[in-house]
Amino acid sequence: MSDATYSVHDNGDLHRYRTEIPNIIFRLGLTPYELTLYAHLKQTAGDGGQCWKSTSTLAKETGMSTGTISKAKDGLVASRPELFGKSLIAVREEAGTRGGRPRHYITLTDV
């Protein structure tokens, strides 16, 4: 038997395997729907902090209704005293491709 030492390194991008949620998010009193939507947006947006999703797409991806998504978005867009008046996300509506439904350009606030 050899006394050789082995070392294994994973040079892959660890962000492919996890999504990091800032600890303060859990202290903001978000509803379960707001928390679910925030986590999904955080996963989708990745390090860039931006994504383009319609309300119906977000509803399908999270298993929520479009009405629940809209209400959760409103909650995430609201300014928060704990964040010095910042909101968790900013939403800008853009015309849909090929004349379809509008999509939302969503930017996550760096908290």
Secondary structure as UniProt FT lines:
FT   HELIX           14..16
FT   HELIX           23..27
FT   HELIX           32..45
FT   HELIX           46..48
FT   STRAND          50..53
FT   HELIX           55..62
FT   HELIX           66..77
FT   HELIX           81..83
FT   TURN            84..85
FT   STRAND          89..94
FT   HELIX           97..99
FT   STRAND          103..108
//
